[in-house]
């Protein structure tokens, strides 16, 4: 599972600095989370740090498609 940063991101960069696995980078318009690299901070923190630090609450958990 991973998270996504919505288009309403204000590009503050807080999330990128806190990601323990380097899964967040600046895309064309907003920061992006690499779904393959994101570990939801498991093994590093009790909660995803990007979500905790986002000042505008634009980081949302992706929901897997129903089978």
PQR file of N, CA, C, O and H, with PARSE charges and radii, in Angstrom:
ATOM      1  N   UNK A   1       0.850  -1.174   0.000 -0.4000 1.5000
ATOM      2  CA  UNK A   1       0.000   0.000   0.000 -0.0000 2.0000
ATOM      3  C   UNK A   1       0.892   1.232   0.000  0.5500 1.7000
ATOM      4  O   UNK A   1       2.047   1.187   0.423 -0.5500 1.4000
ATOM      5  N   UNK A   2       0.348   2.297  -0.468 -0.4000 1.5000
ATOM      6  CA  UNK A   2       1.124   3.533  -0.518 -0.0000 2.0000
ATOM      7  C   UNK A   2       0.193   4.732  -0.373  0.5500 1.7000
ATOM      8  O   UNK A   2      -1.022   4.596  -0.230 -0.5500 1.4000
ATOM      9  H   UNK A   2      -0.591   2.334  -0.812  0.4000 1.0000
ATOM     10  N   UNK A   3       0.791   5.872  -0.414 -0.4000 1.5000
ATOM     11  CA  UNK A   3       0.060   7.124  -0.301 -0.0000 2.0000
ATOM     12  C   UNK A   3       0.230   7.939  -1.570  0.5500 1.7000
ATOM     13  O   UNK A   3       1.133   7.690  -2.369 -0.5500 1.4000
ATOM     14  H   UNK A   3       1.778   5.982  -0.530  0.4000 1.0000
ATOM     15  N   UNK A   4      -0.645   8.912  -1.744 -0.4000 1.5000
ATOM     16  CA  UNK A   4      -0.595   9.801  -2.907 -0.0000 2.0000
ATOM     17  C   UNK A   4      -0.708  11.235  -2.406  0.5500 1.7000
ATOM     18  O   UNK A   4      -1.410  11.519  -1.435 -0.5500 1.4000
ATOM     19  H   UNK A   4      -1.378   9.115  -1.095  0.4000 1.0000
ATOM     20  N   UNK A   5       0.000  12.133  -3.090 -0.4000 1.5000
ATOM     21  CA  UNK A   5      -0.073  13.551  -2.764 -0.0000 2.0000
ATOM     22  C   UNK A   5      -0.990  14.199  -3.791  0.5500 1.7000
ATOM     23  O   UNK A   5      -0.747  14.109  -4.995 -0.5500 1.4000
ATOM     24  H   UNK A   5       0.570  11.902  -3.878  0.4000 1.0000
ATOM     25  N   UNK A   6      -2.033  14.843  -3.318 -0.4000 1.5000
ATOM     26  CA  UNK A   6      -3.027  15.456  -4.203 -0.0000 2.0000
ATOM     27  C   UNK A   6      -2.486  16.713  -4.881  0.5500 1.7000
ATOM     28  O   UNK A   6      -1.489  17.293  -4.450 -0.5500 1.4000
ATOM     29  H   UNK A   6      -2.230  14.916  -2.340  0.4000 1.0000
ATOM     30  N   UNK A   7      -3.167  17.118  -5.951 -0.4000 1.5000
ATOM     31  CA  UNK A   7      -2.752  18.283  -6.737 -0.0000 2.0000
ATOM     32  C   UNK A   7      -2.795  19.588  -5.960  0.5500 1.7000
ATOM     33  O   UNK A   7      -2.225  20.585  -6.404 -0.5500 1.4000
ATOM     34  H   UNK A   7      -3.977  16.647  -6.301  0.4000 1.0000
ATOM     35  N   UNK A   8      -3.456  19.603  -4.815 -0.4000 1.5000
ATOM     36  CA  UNK A   8      -3.530  20.820  -4.011 -0.0000 2.0000
ATOM     37  C   UNK A   8      -2.313  20.992  -3.096  0.5500 1.7000
ATOM     38  O   UNK A   8      -2.321  21.840  -2.204 -0.5500 1.4000
ATOM     39  H   UNK A   8      -3.918  18.793  -4.455  0.4000 1.0000
ATOM     40  N   UNK A   9      -1.283  20.197  -3.314 -0.4000 1.5000
ATOM     41  CA  UNK A   9      -0.015  20.297  -2.585 -0.0000 2.0000
ATOM     42  C   UNK A   9       0.538  21.716  -2.748  0.5500 1.7000
ATOM     43  O   UNK A   9       0.497  22.282  -3.841 -0.5500 1.4000
ATOM     44  H   UNK A   9      -1.277  19.507  -4.039  0.4000 1.0000
ATOM     45  N   UNK A  10       1.055  22.286  -1.653 -0.4000 1.5000
ATOM     46  CA  UNK A  10       1.608  23.651  -1.718 -0.0000 2.0000
ATOM     47  C   UNK A  10       3.126  23.642  -1.917  0.5500 1.7000
ATOM     48  O   UNK A  10       3.772  24.688  -1.845 -0.5500 1.4000
ATOM     49  H   UNK A  10       1.088  21.826  -0.765  0.4000 1.0000
ATOM     50  N   UNK A  11       3.680  22.479  -2.161 -0.4000 1.5000
ATOM     51  CA  UNK A  11       5.099  22.299  -2.467 -0.0000 2.0000
ATOM     52  C   UNK A  11       6.005  22.862  -1.370  0.5500 1.7000
ATOM     53  O   UNK A  11       6.980  23.556  -1.657 -0.5500 1.4000
ATOM     54  H   UNK A  11       3.156  21.630  -2.219  0.4000 1.0000
ATOM     55  N   UNK A  12       5.680  22.560  -0.126 -0.4000 1.5000
ATOM     56  CA  UNK A  12       6.499  23.045   0.990 -0.0000 2.0000
ATOM     57  C   UNK A  12       7.756  22.203   1.187  0.5500 1.7000
ATOM     58  O   UNK A  12       8.753  22.696   1.717 -0.5500 1.4000
ATOM     59  H   UNK A  12       4.888  21.996   0.108  0.4000 1.0000
ATOM     60  N   UNK A  13       7.720  20.927   0.763 -0.4000 1.5000
ATOM     61  CA  UNK A  13       8.883  20.057   0.863 -0.0000 2.0000
ATOM     62  C   UNK A  13       9.049  19.331   2.194  0.5500 1.7000
ATOM     63  O   UNK A  13       9.993  18.558   2.356 -0.5500 1.4000
ATOM     64  H   UNK A  13       6.911  20.527   0.333  0.4000 1.0000
ATOM     65  N   UNK A  14       8.163  19.562   3.135 -0.4000 1.5000
ATOM     66  CA  UNK A  14       8.282  18.918   4.454 -0.0000 2.0000
ATOM     67  C   UNK A  14       8.272  17.402   4.352  0.5500 1.7000
ATOM     68  O   UNK A  14       9.042  16.724   5.033 -0.5500 1.4000
ATOM     69  H   UNK A  14       7.396  20.190   3.004  0.4000 1.0000
ATOM     70  N   UNK A  15       7.413  16.875   3.513 -0.4000 1.5000
ATOM     71  CA  UNK A  15       7.271  15.427   3.394 -0.0000 2.0000
ATOM     72  C   UNK A  15       8.534  14.773   2.839  0.5500 1.7000
ATOM     73  O   UNK A  15       8.946  13.713   3.309 -0.5500 1.4000
ATOM     74  H   UNK A  15       6.787  17.426   2.960  0.4000 1.0000
ATOM     75  N   UNK A  16       9.136  15.393   1.858 -0.4000 1.5000
ATOM     76  CA  UNK A  16      10.331  14.817   1.228 -0.0000 2.0000
ATOM     77  C   UNK A  16      11.462  14.655   2.237  0.5500 1.7000
ATOM     78  O   UNK A  16      12.154  13.637   2.239 -0.5500 1.4000
ATOM     79  H   UNK A  16       8.802  16.254   1.476  0.4000 1.0000
ATOM     80  N   UNK A  17      11.645  15.637   3.076 -0.4000 1.5000
ATOM     81  CA  UNK A  17      12.744  15.604   4.047 -0.0000 2.0000
ATOM     82  C   UNK A  17      12.567  14.512   5.096  0.5500 1.7000
ATOM     83  O   UNK A  17      13.555  14.006   5.629 -0.5500 1.4000
ATOM     84  H   UNK A  17      11.083  16.464   3.073  0.4000 1.0000
ATOM     85  N   UNK A  18      11.325  14.141   5.400 -0.4000 1.5000
ATOM     86  CA  UNK A  18      11.072  13.171   6.466 -0.0000 2.0000
ATOM     87  C   UNK A  18      10.955  11.733   6.013  0.5500 1.7000
ATOM     88  O   UNK A  18      10.961  10.828   6.847 -0.5500 1.4000
ATOM     89  H   UNK A  18      10.523  14.551   4.967  0.4000 1.0000
ATOM     90  N   UNK A  19      10.850  11.491   4.713 -0.4000 1.5000
ATOM     91  CA  UNK A  19      10.660  10.124   4.226 -0.0000 2.0000
ATOM     92  C   UNK A  19      11.923   9.293   4.484  0.5500 1.7000
ATOM     93  O   UNK A  19      12.988   9.612   3.956 -0.5500 1.4000
ATOM     94  H   UNK A  19      10.845  12.226   4.035  0.4000 1.0000
ATOM     95  N   UNK A  20      11.811   8.230   5.292 -0.4000 1.5000
ATOM     96  CA  UNK A  20      12.992   7.443   5.639 -0.0000 2.0000
ATOM     97  C   UNK A  20      13.542   6.578   4.504  0.5500 1.7000
ATOM     98  O   UNK A  20      14.669   6.090   4.591 -0.5500 1.4000
ATOM     99  H   UNK A  20      10.946   7.971   5.720  0.4000 1.0000
ATOM    100  N   UNK A  21      12.761   6.385   3.444 -0.4000 1.5000
ATOM    101  CA  UNK A  21      13.229   5.537   2.340 -0.0000 2.0000
ATOM    102  C   UNK A  21      13.386   6.315   1.034  0.5500 1.7000
ATOM    103  O   UNK A  21      13.635   5.718  -0.013 -0.5500 1.4000
ATOM    104  H   UNK A  21      11.846   6.781   3.372  0.4000 1.0000
ATOM    105  N   UNK A  22      13.245   7.622   1.084 -0.4000 1.5000
ATOM    106  CA  UNK A  22      13.427   8.440  -0.115 -0.0000 2.0000
ATOM    107  C   UNK A  22      12.390   8.197  -1.186  0.5500 1.7000
ATOM    108  O   UNK A  22      12.701   8.262  -2.375 -0.5500 1.4000
ATOM    109  H   UNK A  22      13.043   8.107   1.934  0.4000 1.0000
ATOM    110  N   UNK A  23      11.157   7.916  -0.785 -0.4000 1.5000
ATOM    111  CA  UNK A  23      10.099   7.612  -1.747 -0.0000 2.0000
ATOM    112  C   UNK A  23       9.406   8.860  -2.289  0.5500 1.7000
ATOM    113  O   UNK A  23       8.583   8.758  -3.199 -0.5500 1.4000
ATOM    114  H   UNK A  23      10.904   7.863   0.181  0.4000 1.0000
ATOM    115  N   UNK A  24       9.720  10.022  -1.751 -0.4000 1.5000
ATOM    116  CA  UNK A  24       9.045  11.257  -2.155 -0.0000 2.0000
ATOM    117  C   UNK A  24      10.016  12.152  -2.916  0.5500 1.7000
ATOM    118  O   UNK A  24      11.147  12.382  -2.488 -0.5500 1.4000
ATOM    119  H   UNK A  24      10.388  10.104  -1.011  0.4000 1.0000
ATOM    120  N   UNK A  25       9.540  12.654  -4.063 -0.4000 1.5000
ATOM    121  CA  UNK A  25      10.358  13.562  -4.866 -0.0000 2.0000
ATOM    122  C   UNK A  25       9.460  14.585  -5.543  0.5500 1.7000
ATOM    123  O   UNK A  25       8.252  14.384  -5.670 -0.5500 1.4000
ATOM    124  H   UNK A  25       8.621  12.467  -4.411  0.4000 1.0000
ATOM    125  N   UNK A  26      10.060  15.670  -5.971 -0.4000 1.5000
ATOM    126  CA  UNK A  26       9.303  16.719  -6.646 -0.0000 2.0000
ATOM    127  C   UNK A  26       9.006  16.288  -8.070  0.5500 1.7000
ATOM    128  O   UNK A  26       9.912  15.971  -8.840 -0.5500 1.4000
ATOM    129  H   UNK A  26      11.042  15.833  -5.868  0.4000 1.0000
ATOM    130  N   UNK A  27       7.725  16.282  -8.407 -0.4000 1.5000
ATOM    131  CA  UNK A  27       7.304  15.953  -9.763 -0.0000 2.0000
ATOM    132  C   UNK A  27       7.188  17.218 -10.587  0.5500 1.7000
ATOM    133  O   UNK A  27       7.806  18.229 -10.254 -0.5500 1.4000
ATOM    134  H   UNK A  27       6.989  16.540  -7.781  0.4000 1.0000
ATOM    135  N   UNK A  28       6.413  17.182 -11.651 -0.4000 1.5000
ATOM    136  CA  UNK A  28       6.248  18.346 -12.515 -0.0000 2.0000
ATOM    137  C   UNK A  28       5.536  19.492 -11.810  0.5500 1.7000
ATOM    138  O   UNK A  28       5.936  20.648 -11.942 -0.5500 1.4000
ATOM    139  H   UNK A  28       5.912  16.360 -11.922  0.4000 1.0000
ATOM    140  N   UNK A  29       4.487  19.179 -11.064 -0.4000 1.5000
ATOM    141  CA  UNK A  29       3.688  20.227 -10.422 -0.0000 2.0000
ATOM    142  C   UNK A  29       3.646  20.130  -8.905  0.5500 1.7000
ATOM    143  O   UNK A  29       3.552  21.155  -8.229 -0.5500 1.4000
ATOM    144  H   UNK A  29       4.162  18.239 -10.957  0.4000 1.0000
ATOM    145  N   UNK A  30       3.713  18.946  -8.364 -0.4000 1.5000
ATOM    146  CA  UNK A  30       3.644  18.714  -6.919 -0.0000 2.0000
ATOM    147  C   UNK A  30       4.606  17.588  -6.555  0.5500 1.7000
ATOM    148  O   UNK A  30       5.184  16.940  -7.427 -0.5500 1.4000
ATOM    149  H   UNK A  30       3.789  18.114  -8.913  0.4000 1.0000
ATOM    150  N   UNK A  31       4.766  17.370  -5.263 -0.4000 1.5000
ATOM    151  CA  UNK A  31       5.560  16.226  -4.828 -0.0000 2.0000
ATOM    152  C   UNK A  31       4.814  14.941  -5.146  0.5500 1.7000
ATOM    153  O   UNK A  31       3.584  14.912  -5.186 -0.5500 1.4000
ATOM    154  H   UNK A  31       4.297  17.897  -4.555  0.4000 1.0000
ATOM    155  N   UNK A  32       5.572  13.885  -5.371 -0.4000 1.5000
ATOM    156  CA  UNK A  32       5.004  12.582  -5.710 -0.0000 2.0000
ATOM    157  C   UNK A  32       5.604  11.518  -4.813  0.5500 1.7000
ATOM    158  O   UNK A  32       6.747  11.636  -4.370 -0.5500 1.4000
ATOM    159  H   UNK A  32       6.571  13.908  -5.339  0.4000 1.0000
ATOM    160  N   UNK A  33       4.826  10.477  -4.548 -0.4000 1.5000
ATOM    161  CA  UNK A  33       5.298   9.353  -3.747 -0.0000 2.0000
ATOM    162  C   UNK A  33       5.432   8.139  -4.651  0.5500 1.7000
ATOM    163  O   UNK A  33       4.476   7.739  -5.316 -0.5500 1.4000
ATOM    164  H   UNK A  33       3.898  10.381  -4.908  0.4000 1.0000
ATOM    165  N   UNK A  34       6.617   7.560  -4.671 -0.4000 1.5000
ATOM    166  CA  UNK A  34       6.865   6.364  -5.463 -0.0000 2.0000
ATOM    167  C   UNK A  34       6.194   5.195  -4.749  0.5500 1.7000
ATOM    168  O   UNK A  34       6.618   4.798  -3.663 -0.5500 1.4000
ATOM    169  H   UNK A  34       7.393   7.885  -4.131  0.4000 1.0000
ATOM    170  N   UNK A  35       5.144   4.643  -5.361 -0.4000 1.5000
ATOM    171  CA  UNK A  35       4.359   3.570  -4.752 -0.0000 2.0000
ATOM    172  C   UNK A  35       5.191   2.325  -4.457  0.5500 1.7000
ATOM    173  O   UNK A  35       4.918   1.611  -3.492 -0.5500 1.4000
ATOM    174  H   UNK A  35       4.799   4.965  -6.243  0.4000 1.0000
ATOM    175  N   UNK A  36       6.177   2.068  -5.260 -0.4000 1.5000
ATOM    176  CA  UNK A  36       6.995   0.864  -5.079 -0.0000 2.0000
ATOM    177  C   UNK A  36       7.976   1.012  -3.921  0.5500 1.7000
ATOM    178  O   UNK A  36       8.368   0.020  -3.306 -0.5500 1.4000
ATOM    179  H   UNK A  36       6.399   2.648  -6.044  0.4000 1.0000
ATOM    180  N   UNK A  37       8.365   2.226  -3.628 -0.4000 1.5000
ATOM    181  CA  UNK A  37       9.335   2.465  -2.556 -0.0000 2.0000
ATOM    182  C   UNK A  37       8.677   2.741  -1.208  0.5500 1.7000
ATOM    183  O   UNK A  37       9.276   2.481  -0.165 -0.5500 1.4000
ATOM    184  H   UNK A  37       8.047   3.032  -4.127  0.4000 1.0000
ATOM    185  N   UNK A  38       7.464   3.258  -1.217 -0.4000 1.5000
ATOM    186  CA  UNK A  38       6.784   3.639   0.019 -0.0000 2.0000
ATOM    187  C   UNK A  38       6.550   2.425   0.908  0.5500 1.7000
ATOM    188  O   UNK A  38       5.993   1.420   0.465 -0.5500 1.4000
ATOM    189  H   UNK A  38       6.977   3.469  -2.065  0.4000 1.0000
ATOM    190  N   UNK A  39       6.976   2.523   2.157 -0.4000 1.5000
ATOM    191  CA  UNK A  39       6.760   1.452   3.132 -0.0000 2.0000
ATOM    192  C   UNK A  39       5.838   1.916   4.257  0.5500 1.7000
ATOM    193  O   UNK A  39       5.712   1.250   5.284 -0.5500 1.4000
ATOM    194  H   UNK A  39       7.428   3.339   2.516  0.4000 1.0000
ATOM    195  N   UNK A  40       5.198   3.065   4.053 -0.4000 1.5000
ATOM    196  CA  UNK A  40       4.298   3.651   5.050 -0.0000 2.0000
ATOM    197  C   UNK A  40       4.998   3.852   6.386  0.5500 1.7000
ATOM    198  O   UNK A  40       4.358   3.853   7.437 -0.5500 1.4000
ATOM    199  H   UNK A  40       5.301   3.607   3.219  0.4000 1.0000
ATOM    200  N   UNK A  41       6.302   4.020   6.340 -0.4000 1.5000
ATOM    201  CA  UNK A  41       7.164   4.241   7.513 -0.0000 2.0000
ATOM    202  C   UNK A  41       7.219   3.040   8.451  0.5500 1.7000
ATOM    203  O   UNK A  41       7.691   3.160   9.581 -0.5500 1.4000
ATOM    204  H   UNK A  41       6.822   4.020   5.486  0.4000 1.0000
ATOM    205  N   UNK A  42       6.737   1.873   7.990 -0.4000 1.5000
ATOM    206  CA  UNK A  42       6.814   0.663   8.820 -0.0000 2.0000
ATOM    207  C   UNK A  42       8.276   0.333   9.090  0.5500 1.7000
ATOM    208  O   UNK A  42       9.102   0.317   8.178 -0.5500 1.4000
ATOM    209  H   UNK A  42       6.353   1.776   7.072  0.4000 1.0000
ATOM    210  N   UNK A  43       8.576   0.076  10.335 -0.4000 1.5000
ATOM    211  CA  UNK A  43       9.942  -0.235  10.727 -0.0000 2.0000
ATOM    212  C   UNK A  43      10.746   1.012  11.073  0.5500 1.7000
ATOM    213  O   UNK A  43      11.880   0.910  11.541 -0.5500 1.4000
ATOM    214  H   UNK A  43       7.905   0.089  11.076  0.4000 1.0000
ATOM    215  N   UNK A  44      10.164   2.187  10.844 -0.4000 1.5000
ATOM    216  CA  UNK A  44      10.853   3.447  11.123 -0.0000 2.0000
ATOM    217  C   UNK A  44      10.086   4.296  12.146  0.5500 1.7000
ATOM    218  O   UNK A  44      10.669   4.818  13.096 -0.5500 1.4000
ATOM    219  H   UNK A  44       9.243   2.270  10.463  0.4000 1.0000
ATOM    220  N   UNK A  45       8.777   4.422  11.935 -0.4000 1.5000
ATOM    221  CA  UNK A  45       7.927   5.260  12.787 -0.0000 2.0000
ATOM    222  C   UNK A  45       6.584   4.564  13.016  0.5500 1.7000
ATOM    223  O   UNK A  45       6.240   3.611  12.317 -0.5500 1.4000
ATOM    224  H   UNK A  45       8.303   3.998  11.163  0.4000 1.0000
ATOM    225  N   UNK A  46       5.840   5.048  13.993 -0.4000 1.5000
ATOM    226  CA  UNK A  46       4.522   4.476  14.295 -0.0000 2.0000
ATOM    227  C   UNK A  46       3.454   4.895  13.302  0.5500 1.7000
ATOM    228  O   UNK A  46       2.437   4.215  13.165 -0.5500 1.4000
ATOM    229  H   UNK A  46       6.120   5.822  14.560  0.4000 1.0000
ATOM    230  N   UNK A  47       3.669   6.005  12.604 -0.4000 1.5000
ATOM    231  CA  UNK A  47       2.709   6.494  11.614 -0.0000 2.0000
ATOM    232  C   UNK A  47       3.464   7.093  10.435  0.5500 1.7000
ATOM    233  O   UNK A  47       4.609   7.516  10.596 -0.5500 1.4000
ATOM    234  H   UNK A  47       4.495   6.558  12.715  0.4000 1.0000
ATOM    235  N   UNK A  48       2.848   7.142   9.247 -0.4000 1.5000
ATOM    236  CA  UNK A  48       3.499   7.742   8.094 -0.0000 2.0000
ATOM    237  C   UNK A  48       3.853   9.209   8.376  0.5500 1.7000
ATOM    238  O   UNK A  48       2.979  10.028   8.662 -0.5500 1.4000
ATOM    239  H   UNK A  48       1.918   6.799   9.117  0.4000 1.0000
ATOM    240  N   UNK A  49       5.118   9.514   8.292 -0.4000 1.5000
ATOM    241  CA  UNK A  49       5.587  10.855   8.630 -0.0000 2.0000
ATOM    242  C   UNK A  49       5.122  11.912   7.640  0.5500 1.7000
ATOM    243  O   UNK A  49       4.896  13.058   8.028 -0.5500 1.4000
ATOM    244  H   UNK A  49       5.828   8.849   8.059  0.4000 1.0000
ATOM    245  N   UNK A  50       4.976  11.553   6.381 -0.4000 1.5000
ATOM    246  CA  UNK A  50       4.512  12.533   5.388 -0.0000 2.0000
ATOM    247  C   UNK A  50       3.116  13.023   5.734  0.5500 1.7000
ATOM    248  O   UNK A  50       2.823  14.214   5.623 -0.5500 1.4000
ATOM    249  H   UNK A  50       5.159  10.622   6.066  0.4000 1.0000
ATOM    250  N   UNK A  51       2.253  12.098   6.154 -0.4000 1.5000
ATOM    251  CA  UNK A  51       0.887  12.458   6.532 -0.0000 2.0000
ATOM    252  C   UNK A  51       0.908  13.323   7.787  0.5500 1.7000
ATOM    253  O   UNK A  51       0.181  14.312   7.873 -0.5500 1.4000
ATOM    254  H   UNK A  51       2.491  11.131   6.243  0.4000 1.0000
ATOM    255  N   UNK A  52       1.730  12.957   8.751 -0.4000 1.5000
ATOM    256  CA  UNK A  52       1.785  13.675  10.018 -0.0000 2.0000
ATOM    257  C   UNK A  52       2.278  15.111   9.855  0.5500 1.7000
ATOM    258  O   UNK A  52       1.836  16.003  10.580 -0.5500 1.4000
ATOM    259  H   UNK A  52       2.321  12.153   8.681  0.4000 1.0000
ATOM    260  N   UNK A  53       3.182  15.339   8.918 -0.4000 1.5000
ATOM    261  CA  UNK A  53       3.800  16.663   8.786 -0.0000 2.0000
ATOM    262  C   UNK A  53       3.110  17.564   7.762  0.5500 1.7000
ATOM    263  O   UNK A  53       3.348  18.772   7.773 -0.5500 1.4000
ATOM    264  H   UNK A  53       3.541  14.614   8.330  0.4000 1.0000
ATOM    265  N   UNK A  54       2.284  17.039   6.900 -0.4000 1.5000
ATOM    266  CA  UNK A  54       1.672  17.831   5.826 -0.0000 2.0000
ATOM    267  C   UNK A  54       0.784  18.949   6.411  0.5500 1.7000
ATOM    268  O   UNK A  54      -0.183  18.665   7.117 -0.5500 1.4000
ATOM    269  H   UNK A  54       2.090  16.058   6.891  0.4000 1.0000
ATOM    270  N   UNK A  55       1.114  20.207   6.116 -0.4000 1.5000
ATOM    271  CA  UNK A  55       0.344  21.316   6.692 -0.0000 2.0000
ATOM    272  C   UNK A  55      -1.025  21.532   6.054  0.5500 1.7000
ATOM    273  O   UNK A  55      -1.858  22.247   6.610 -0.5500 1.4000
ATOM    274  H   UNK A  55       1.899  20.437   5.542  0.4000 1.0000
ATOM    275  N   UNK A  56      -1.264  20.929   4.903 -0.4000 1.5000
ATOM    276  CA  UNK A  56      -2.540  21.133   4.212 -0.0000 2.0000
ATOM    277  C   UNK A  56      -3.321  19.828   4.008  0.5500 1.7000
ATOM    278  O   UNK A  56      -4.311  19.805   3.276 -0.5500 1.4000
ATOM    279  H   UNK A  56      -0.587  20.349   4.451  0.4000 1.0000
ATOM    280  N   UNK A  57      -2.882  18.755   4.648 -0.4000 1.5000
ATOM    281  CA  UNK A  57      -3.578  17.456   4.617 -0.0000 2.0000
ATOM    282  C   UNK A  57      -3.926  16.981   3.207  0.5500 1.7000
ATOM    283  O   UNK A  57      -5.078  16.653   2.920 -0.5500 1.4000
ATOM    284  H   UNK A  57      -2.078  18.773   5.243  0.4000 1.0000
ATOM    285  N   UNK A  58      -2.925  16.949   2.336 -0.4000 1.5000
ATOM    286  CA  UNK A  58      -3.172  16.515   0.958 -0.0000 2.0000
ATOM    287  C   UNK A  58      -2.543  15.158   0.640  0.5500 1.7000
ATOM    288  O   UNK A  58      -2.445  14.777  -0.526 -0.5500 1.4000
ATOM    289  H   UNK A  58      -1.990  17.215   2.569  0.4000 1.0000
ATOM    290  N   UNK A  59      -2.120  14.434   1.667 -0.4000 1.5000
ATOM    291  CA  UNK A  59      -1.545  13.110   1.442 -0.0000 2.0000
ATOM    292  C   UNK A  59      -2.570  12.078   1.893  0.5500 1.7000
ATOM    293  O   UNK A  59      -2.949  12.020   3.063 -0.5500 1.4000
ATOM    294  H   UNK A  59      -2.200  14.744   2.615  0.4000 1.0000
ATOM    295  N   UNK A  60      -3.010  11.260   0.931 -0.4000 1.5000
ATOM    296  CA  UNK A  60      -4.075  10.301   1.187 -0.0000 2.0000
ATOM    297  C   UNK A  60      -3.607   8.882   0.889  0.5500 1.7000
ATOM    298  O   UNK A  60      -2.750   8.664   0.033 -0.5500 1.4000
ATOM    299  H   UNK A  60      -2.702  11.306  -0.020  0.4000 1.0000
ATOM    300  N   UNK A  61      -4.175   7.932   1.601 -0.4000 1.5000
ATOM    301  CA  UNK A  61      -3.827   6.525   1.388 -0.0000 2.0000
ATOM    302  C   UNK A  61      -4.556   6.016   0.150  0.5500 1.7000
ATOM    303  O   UNK A  61      -5.752   6.251  -0.018 -0.5500 1.4000
ATOM    304  H   UNK A  61      -4.870   8.109   2.297  0.4000 1.0000
ATOM    305  N   UNK A  62      -3.832   5.325  -0.705 -0.4000 1.5000
ATOM    306  CA  UNK A  62      -4.434   4.717  -1.887 -0.0000 2.0000
ATOM    307  C   UNK A  62      -5.208   3.472  -1.467  0.5500 1.7000
ATOM    308  O   UNK A  62      -4.739   2.685  -0.645 -0.5500 1.4000
ATOM    309  H   UNK A  62      -2.860   5.135  -0.568  0.4000 1.0000
ATOM    310  N   UNK A  63      -6.360   3.310  -2.022 -0.4000 1.5000
ATOM    311  CA  UNK A  63      -7.200   2.155  -1.733 -0.0000 2.0000
ATOM    312  C   UNK A  63      -7.010   1.138  -2.862  0.5500 1.7000
ATOM    313  O   UNK A  63      -7.165   1.485  -4.033 -0.5500 1.4000
ATOM    314  H   UNK A  63      -6.741   3.949  -2.690  0.4000 1.0000
ATOM    315  N   UNK A  64      -6.676  -0.112  -2.525 -0.4000 1.5000
ATOM    316  CA  UNK A  64      -6.490  -1.111  -3.581 -0.0000 2.0000
ATOM    317  C   UNK A  64      -7.815  -1.398  -4.282  0.5500 1.7000
ATOM    318  O   UNK A  64      -8.869  -1.365  -3.646 -0.5500 1.4000
ATOM    319  H   UNK A  64      -6.550  -0.393  -1.574  0.4000 1.0000
ATOM    320  N   UNK A  65      -7.771  -1.680  -5.593 -0.4000 1.5000
ATOM    321  CA  UNK A  65      -9.011  -2.000  -6.319 -0.0000 2.0000
ATOM    322  C   UNK A  65      -9.608  -3.314  -5.815  0.5500 1.7000
ATOM    323  O   UNK A  65      -8.885  -4.224  -5.411 -0.5500 1.4000
ATOM    324  H   UNK A  65      -6.915  -1.706  -6.109  0.4000 1.0000
ATOM    325  N   UNK A  66     -10.937  -3.396  -5.847 -0.4000 1.5000
ATOM    326  CA  UNK A  66     -11.613  -4.624  -5.441 -0.0000 2.0000
ATOM    327  C   UNK A  66     -11.463  -5.668  -6.536  0.5500 1.7000
ATOM    328  O   UNK A  66     -11.497  -5.359  -7.727 -0.5500 1.4000
ATOM    329  H   UNK A  66     -11.525  -2.657  -6.176  0.4000 1.0000
ATOM    330  N   UNK A  67     -11.299  -6.902  -6.106 -0.4000 1.5000
ATOM    331  CA  UNK A  67     -11.107  -7.992  -7.075 -0.0000 2.0000
ATOM    332  C   UNK A  67     -12.403  -8.655  -7.388  0.5500 1.7000
ATOM    333  O   UNK A  67     -12.439  -9.593  -8.184 -0.5500 1.4000
ATOM    334  H   UNK A  67     -11.272  -7.154  -5.138  0.4000 1.0000
TER
END
